[in-house]
Amino acid sequence: MDLQITFIFLSLFGLSAFFSASEIALMSLSPHKIDSFIKQNKFGSKDLKFIKQKNDKLLISILILNNLVNIYAAAFATQIAINISKTSSLEESLIVGISTGIVTFFIIMFGEIIPKSYATKNIDSIALFVAKFYKFIIIIFTPLLFFIEIINKIFSGKSKQINITDEEIESFIDLGMDNGVLEPEEHEKIKNMLEFSDVTVESIHTHRVKIDALEINTTISDAIEFVLKNTHSRIPIYEETIDNIEYIVNLRFLIEEFRKGNGDLKLSELKNLTKAIKIPLNYPIDKLLEIFKMSKIHLAIVLDEYGGVAGLVTLEDIIEEVFGDIQDEYDKEKKEIIKVGENKYEVSPSVIFEDLLDELNLSFYNIGLDEKEYYATTLNYFITEELERFPKTGEVLEKKLTGEGFDDENILISFKIKNVVDSIIDSIEVEITKKEFL
């Protein structure tokens, strides 16, 4: 008799453990994992897909079976306790209470905690193993499940649509990198793609001072030489000023015209020049990409709020926003700050002024400037603002350094304009020196 009771209890606890482990494994399994099992032709993968397509019925079936087992175990323990109390001097209620407590402990420990903990570490193997069994259960429980689903819909109402925010997706991607699932490069690309629709032309365009453009009265021969020198396949064409860009020409078209013997013709005399695409600074790059695809023109002119030319943007700029900088065999990586001597630097005028100060271990305070006024501005902008006019070649701007470490010293930072082309600074020499006073 004792052996039979032990067997019944072990069977009930075993079934409870089976259903609890099944619940965790099946509810935790993702759809893409199931598709992967099917492609690998793993045993039980098709049954797994079948039951996961009926996820609500699957969960109800597991809960019914698990609760039936647990209730039967508690009832069986209660009946045994009552039988024991008849031959014992102890109160029936005390024996029933003790037996209920013991059974509850075993159900929680061996029917819930341990099997569920095990299942979280063996999701795939457990899910595949139990799939065929639950397919059979769902089929034979169909009438009962249909009735339960009707009652469930009456009391639970309409299910709410689950909305996943961008922040939740980004957190999931960050978690993937933290756990080693994604490489840093993959993580960066995926995040860039998620943010793609939020990026505007303003953040990726080439500033107007860096535009290589042709005047409309340039000859085809000179235009070809200019394009080859600047290693661009497409060049904007302006009339009189850079703010009046109306056309774009590509190298292939120029070479075809040159081969026809039209080398001395001016660009203004050509009939098939491509009209320039013009867009505002706040234009989304995902929409611009669609324009590029439809027009097959991979360069657009960017206009500021006054209608003047702010710069240009290319298809390559958009691609680089997702995949990072793309260098071809003609691209030369240019450093914006090059140390050429003791406290002496060759600096690009387009460098962000704050980045230059960081490189020199200085701050806006050290040169007596308001950070808010010059935040995110270029060195070119700073010099022009200080001079209140366009700089000239050879001109030097000096600022006395102040603050900690400079109060008792006559230390200056100088900005020498090495070259100016068409009123635009081409290169700057920056030097920190100690000025001696006689």
Secondary structure, DSSP 4 states (H G I P E B T S, - for coil): -HHHHHHHHHHHHHHHHHHHHHHHHHHH--HHHHHHHHHTT-TTHHHHHHHHTTHHHHHHHHHHHHHHHHHHHHHHHHHHHHHHHHTSSS-HHHHHHHHHHHHHHHHHIIIIIHHHHHHHHSHHHHHHHHHHHHHHHHHHTHHHHHHHHHHHHHHH-SPPPP---HHHHHHHHHHHHHTTSS-HHHHHHHHHHHTGGG-BGGGTPEEGGG---EETT-BHHHHHHHHHHHT-SEEEEESSSTT-EEEEEEHHHHHHHHHTT-TTSBGGG-S-PEEPEEEETT-BHHHHHHHHHHH---EEEEE-TTSSEEEEEEHHHHHHHHH-----TT-----SEEEEETTEEEE-TTSBHHHHHHHTT--TGGGT--HHHHTT-BHHHHHHHHHTS---TT-EEEEE--STTTTTS-EEEEEEEEEEETTEEEEEEEEEEEPP--
